[in-house]
Amino acid sequence: MKRDALVIGINQYPFLKRLKYPAGDAEAIAQLQKKYCEFSVRRLPAVNKDDELQVDSQQMVKLDEVKRAITDLFCPQGEQVPETAVLFFAGHGLRRDLGNKTEGYLATSNATPRKELWGF
């Protein structure tokens, strides 16, 4: 049984308040999924520390990276489709009021609501 997980932890936001904990929270989830649930875990953003990938608290993550990673998780190419796919996101969430409805977004590092760039 194939299990895939994508953990996203974004601390860096040039146009929103910088956050302290998302990358660490995402890495903690990644470690638990790998150790106890036998998931194949992809981290975003990732850095190689001591020959092991970790969620990087210093990198920015742009909208196209998040779109591509989520699409790859839930609509993978090839014959190795996972039985279970899990998405974990830690970072800013944004709400956009459209009058008769509200949209919710996962804020990417380049999110700039005043320029109508909201995230995913």
Secondary structure as the mmCIF struct_conf table of DSSP 4:
data_model
#
loop_
_struct_conf.conf_type_id
_struct_conf.id
_struct_conf.beg_label_comp_id
_struct_conf.beg_label_asym_id
_struct_conf.beg_label_seq_id
_struct_conf.end_label_comp_id
_struct_conf.end_label_asym_id
_struct_conf.end_label_seq_id
STRN STRN1 ARG A 3 GLY A 9
TURN_TY1_P TURN_TY1_P1 PRO A 14 PHE A 15
BEND BEND1 LEU A 16 LEU A 16
BEND BEND2 LYS A 20 TYR A 21
HELX_RH_AL_P HELX_RH_AL_P1 PRO A 22 CYS A 37
STRN STRN2 SER A 40 LEU A 44
BEND BEND3 PRO A 45 PRO A 45
STRN STRN3 ALA A 46 LYS A 49
TURN_TY1_P TURN_TY1_P2 ASP A 50 ASP A 51
STRN STRN4 GLU A 52 VAL A 55
BEND BEND4 SER A 57 GLN A 58
HELX_RH_AL_P HELX_RH_AL_P2 LEU A 63 PHE A 74
BEND BEND5 CYS A 75 CYS A 75
BEND BEND6 GLN A 77 GLU A 79
BEND BEND7 GLU A 83 GLU A 83
STRN STRN5 THR A 84 ALA A 90
BEND BEND8 GLY A 91 GLY A 91
STRN STRN6 GLY A 93 ASP A 97
BEND BEND9 GLY A 99 ASN A 100
STRN STRN7 THR A 102 LEU A 106
TURN_TY1_P TURN_TY1_P3 SER A 109 ASN A 110
STRN STRN8 THR A 112 THR A 112
HELX_RH_3T_P HELX_RH_3T_P1 PRO A 113 LYS A 115
TURN_TY1_P TURN_TY1_P4 GLU A 116 GLU A 116
STRN STRN9 LEU A 117 LEU A 117
#
